[in-house]
Amino acid sequence: MTIPNHFSYTRYLAAKKSVDDLALNRQVFGTLAQALGPRQESGPLAFLEVGSGPGTMVERLWDWGILTNALYTAVDLLPENIAAAQTRLPAFARERGLELREVGKNGWHLTGLGRSLRLTLEALDVFDFAAREKGRSTWDVLLAHAFLDLVDLETALPCLLALLKPGGCFYFTLNFDGATILLPPLAPELDASIEKLYHQTMDERRVNGRPSGSSQTGRLLFSALPKFGGRLLAAGSSDWVVFPGPDGYPHDEAYFLHYLVHTVEEALRGHPLLKESSLQEWITRRHRQIERAELIYLAHQLDFFGIKWGEQ
């Protein structure tokens, strides 16, 4: 594909689904599946996903056999992501021969193969949602997919874990942990400088004047989870590995790569430690590598599964 003239974050989230499917740590996922299987036999489990994007995780958990008897609440800040999830659902159900029924304004009921999923989609800031639901609702399972590295753990974890029932499970996936690698190299010193400065923008990011994210969220979670009441039961790497096959990049992964290069450009444009012409040449050459199906992309990430301390 050619370099896009316009970049859509919602399309990027959908495009990375195939990348995420391969990246997710199967040992951690297996621990989740083993823990949740028996719990759904006695009644529906309540799932809460924060930062749910266009609904790719709920689709995945259905396809991978996790959602057998579930009430699922998906919350995302961006209305366009929730709208995309609503658009994807009918096609998802149709392709699998499932029955899909709208329930109210934001609800859906998906049934088939002896399984039931009641889904609620809500466009709302996660922290506003948590404040609204505090003391009113709790969930059996808390999901955060490629989300916790966008927020401050010291603020987010106590807020989010408060929404989880004692003994409830958390599944926190694709938490970035300090490595962005693009191959083949262009200019080793410039490549290294861009990677370092790009990671620094994650560490220095502020939203409403407050810290928001880290380039080392993965490793930080090992200490942060116990601090805020999480008992870790499984952890493992979930690295992104994107490379072209004989027919180029599969699915929409070329767009995924173009968007990532665009993200680096947006983060570093005007940076005082980078010559603007050098950055622009680097960005252009990376886009051209994607067009020629030459670019290989690696990113180090970690998955976590555990329970909230306390009696059920």
C-alpha positions in Angstrom: 0.0 0.0 0.0 1.0 3.6 -0.5 1.6 6.0 2.4 -1.8 7.1 3.7 -2.8 10.8 3.4 -4.8 10.5 6.5 -4.2 8.4 9.6 -7.1 6.9 11.6 -6.4 5.8 15.2 -9.5 3.6 15.1 -8.3 1.8 11.9 -4.9 1.4 13.5 -6.5 -0.4 16.5 -8.4 -2.7 14.1 -5.3 -3.3 11.9 -3.2 -4.5 14.9 -5.7 -7.3 15.8 -3.8 -9.8 13.7 -0.5 -8.6 15.3 -1.9 -8.8 18.8 -3.3 -12.3 18.2 0.2 -13.6 17.5 1.8 -11.6 20.3 -0.4 -12.5 23.3 1.4 -14.8 25.6 -0.3 -18.2 25.5 0.9 -19.4 28.9 -0.7 -16.3 30.5 -3.8 -16.7 28.4 -4.0 -20.4 29.4 -3.9 -19.4 33.1 -6.8 -17.0 32.4 -8.8 -19.7 30.6 -8.2 -22.3 33.4 -9.3 -19.9 36.1 -12.4 -18.6 34.3 -13.8 -21.9 32.9 -15.4 -23.3 36.1 -16.6 -19.9 37.2 -19.0 -19.5 34.3 -20.7 -22.8 35.0 -22.6 -21.4 38.0 -23.8 -18.2 36.3 -22.7 -15.3 34.1 -19.4 -13.7 34.9 -19.2 -9.9 34.7 -16.3 -8.6 32.6 -15.1 -5.0 32.4 -12.7 -3.9 29.7 -11.1 -0.4 29.9 -9.8 1.2 26.8 -11.7 -1.3 24.7 -11.1 0.4 21.3 -13.2 -1.0 18.4 -14.0 -4.2 20.3 -11.2 -6.5 19.1 -10.6 -8.1 22.5 -14.2 -9.1 23.0 -14.2 -10.7 19.6 -11.0 -12.5 20.4 -12.2 -13.8 23.8 -15.3 -15.2 22.1 -13.3 -16.8 19.3 -10.8 -18.2 21.8 -13.5 -19.8 24.0 -13.4 -17.6 27.0 -16.8 -16.0 26.8 -19.3 -18.8 27.4 -21.7 -17.1 29.9 -20.8 -13.5 30.3 -21.9 -9.9 30.9 -19.3 -7.7 29.3 -18.9 -3.9 29.7 -16.6 -2.2 27.3 -15.5 1.4 28.0 -13.5 3.6 25.7 -12.9 7.4 25.7 -13.4 7.8 22.0 -16.9 7.7 20.5 -15.5 6.7 17.1 -14.0 3.5 18.7 -17.4 2.6 20.2 -19.1 3.3 16.9 -16.6 1.1 15.2 -17.3 -1.7 17.7 -21.0 -1.4 17.0 -20.4 -1.6 13.3 -18.2 -4.6 13.5 -20.6 -6.7 15.7 -23.2 -7.6 13.1 -20.5 -8.8 10.6 -18.8 -10.7 13.4 -22.0 -12.5 14.4 -23.0 -13.2 10.8 -19.6 -14.7 9.9 -19.9 -17.2 12.8 -23.6 -18.0 12.4 -24.5 -16.4 15.7 -27.7 -14.5 16.7 -27.2 -10.9 17.6 -29.9 -8.7 19.1 -29.8 -5.1 20.2 -30.8 -4.5 23.8 -31.5 -0.8 24.5 -29.3 2.0 23.3 -25.9 0.6 24.0 -26.5 -3.1 24.6 -26.2 -6.3 22.5 -26.9 -9.9 23.2 -24.9 -12.5 21.3 -25.9 -16.1 21.4 -25.0 -19.4 19.7 -23.3 -22.7 20.2 -24.8 -22.9 23.7 -23.1 -19.6 24.7 -24.4 -16.2 25.8 -22.8 -12.8 25.8 -24.5 -9.6 26.9 -22.4 -6.7 25.8 -22.6 -3.0 26.9 -20.5 -0.4 25.0 -19.9 3.0 26.5 -18.0 6.0 25.3 -16.6 7.6 28.5 -13.3 8.5 30.1 -12.2 5.4 32.1 -11.6 7.5 35.2 -14.9 9.2 35.0 -16.5 5.7 34.6 -14.6 4.5 37.6 -15.7 7.5 39.7 -19.3 7.0 38.6 -19.3 3.3 39.5 -17.3 3.4 42.7 -19.4 1.9 45.4 -22.1 0.9 43.0 -20.8 -1.9 40.8 -18.0 -4.4 40.8 -16.8 -6.9 38.2 -15.5 -10.5 38.2 -12.9 -9.9 35.5 -11.0 -6.7 34.7 -9.3 -6.4 31.3 -6.9 -3.7 30.0 -5.3 -4.4 26.6 -2.5 -2.2 25.4 -3.8 0.4 27.8 -1.9 0.6 31.1 1.2 2.0 29.3 -0.9 5.1 28.4 -1.7 6.0 32.0 0.0 6.6 35.3 0.1 3.3 37.2 0.1 5.0 40.6 -3.1 6.7 39.8 -4.8 4.1 37.5 -4.2 0.8 39.3 -5.9 1.6 42.7 -8.8 3.3 40.8 -9.3 0.3 38.4 -8.7 -2.5 40.9 -11.4 -0.9 43.1 -13.9 -2.0 40.4 -12.9 -5.6 40.8 -14.5 -7.9 43.3 -12.3 -9.5 46.0 -11.0 -12.7 44.4 -11.8 -11.3 40.9 -9.3 -11.7 38.1 -7.3 -9.2 36.1 -5.8 -9.7 32.7 -3.5 -6.9 31.6 -2.0 -7.4 28.2 0.5 -5.9 25.8 2.2 -3.6 28.3 5.1 -1.9 26.6 8.5 -2.4 28.1 11.3 -0.4 26.6 12.2 -1.8 23.2 11.3 -0.5 19.8 13.3 -2.0 16.9 13.0 -1.3 13.2 15.0 -3.3 10.7 16.9 -3.0 8.5 18.8 -0.2 10.1 19.1 3.1 8.2 21.8 5.0 10.2 22.6 3.3 13.5 23.4 6.4 15.5 20.2 8.2 14.2 18.1 5.0 14.7 19.3 4.7 18.3 18.7 8.4 19.0 15.2 8.3 17.6 14.3 5.2 19.7 15.7 6.8 22.9 13.9 10.1 22.3 10.7 8.4 21.3 10.7 6.5 24.6 11.4 9.7 26.5 8.3 11.2 25.1 6.3 8.3 26.7 8.0 9.0 30.0 7.4 12.7 29.9 3.8 12.6 28.5 1.3 14.7 30.5 -2.5 14.7 30.3 -4.2 17.6 32.1 -0.9 18.3 33.8 -0.5 14.8 35.2 1.9 11.9 34.3 0.4 9.6 31.6 2.3 6.5 30.7 5.8 5.1 30.7 8.2 3.3 28.3 8.8 0.7 31.1 5.2 -0.1 32.2 5.8 -3.8 31.8 8.5 -4.1 34.4 6.9 -1.6 36.7 3.8 -3.7 37.0 5.7 -6.4 38.8 6.0 -4.1 41.8 2.9 -2.0 41.3 0.4 -4.8 41.2 1.2 -6.2 44.7 1.3 -2.6 46.0 -2.3 -2.0 45.1 -3.8 -5.4 46.0 -3.1 -7.6 43.0 -1.7 -11.1 43.4 0.2 -12.0 40.3 -0.3 -15.6 39.0 1.2 -15.5 35.5 3.4 -13.2 33.4 5.2 -13.5 30.1 6.4 -11.6 27.1 3.9 -10.6 24.3 6.3 -9.0 21.8 5.0 -7.6 18.5 6.9 -9.2 15.6 5.8 -7.9 12.2 7.6 -8.9 9.0 6.6 -9.4 5.4 6.0 -12.8 4.0 6.2 -13.9 0.3 3.1 -11.9 -0.5 4.0 -8.9 1.7 2.4 -8.0 5.0 -0.7 -10.0 5.9 -4.1 -8.5 6.7 -3.9 -4.7 7.3 -0.5 -4.9 8.9 1.1 -2.5 6.3 -1.3 0.2 7.7 -0.4 -0.8 11.2 3.3 -0.1 10.4 2.6 3.2 8.5 0.7 4.4 11.6 3.5 3.5 14.0 6.0 5.4 11.9 3.5 8.3 11.8 3.3 8.1 15.6 7.1 8.5 15.9 6.9 11.5 13.6 4.2 13.2 15.6 6.0 12.5 18.9 9.4 13.9 17.7 8.4 16.7 15.4 10.2 19.8 16.5 12.3 18.0 19.1 15.3 20.2 20.1 17.7 17.3 20.0 16.8 16.2 16.5 17.5 18.0 13.3 14.2 18.3 11.6 15.5 17.4 8.1 17.1 14.3 9.5 13.9 13.2 11.2 11.9 13.8 8.0 14.3 11.8 5.9 14.2 9.0 8.4 10.4 9.0 8.4 10.2 9.0 4.6 12.6 6.2 4.2 10.8 4.1 6.8 7.5 4.6 5.0 9.2 3.6 1.7 10.5 0.4 3.4 6.9 -0.5 4.2 5.8 0.2 0.7 8.5 -2.1 -0.6 7.5 -4.7 2.0 11.0 -4.5 3.6 10.4 -3.2 7.1 10.6 -5.5 10.1 9.2 -4.2 13.4 9.7 -5.6 16.9 8.4 -4.2 20.3 8.9 -5.8 23.7 5.8 -6.1 25.8 4.5 -8.1 28.8 1.2 -9.8 29.8 -0.1 -10.3 33.3 -2.8 -12.4 35.0 -3.7 -12.5 38.6 -6.4 -12.0 41.2 -7.4 -9.3 43.6 -6.5 -10.1 47.2 -9.5 -10.8 49.5 -12.3 -13.3 50.1 -14.9 -13.8 47.3 
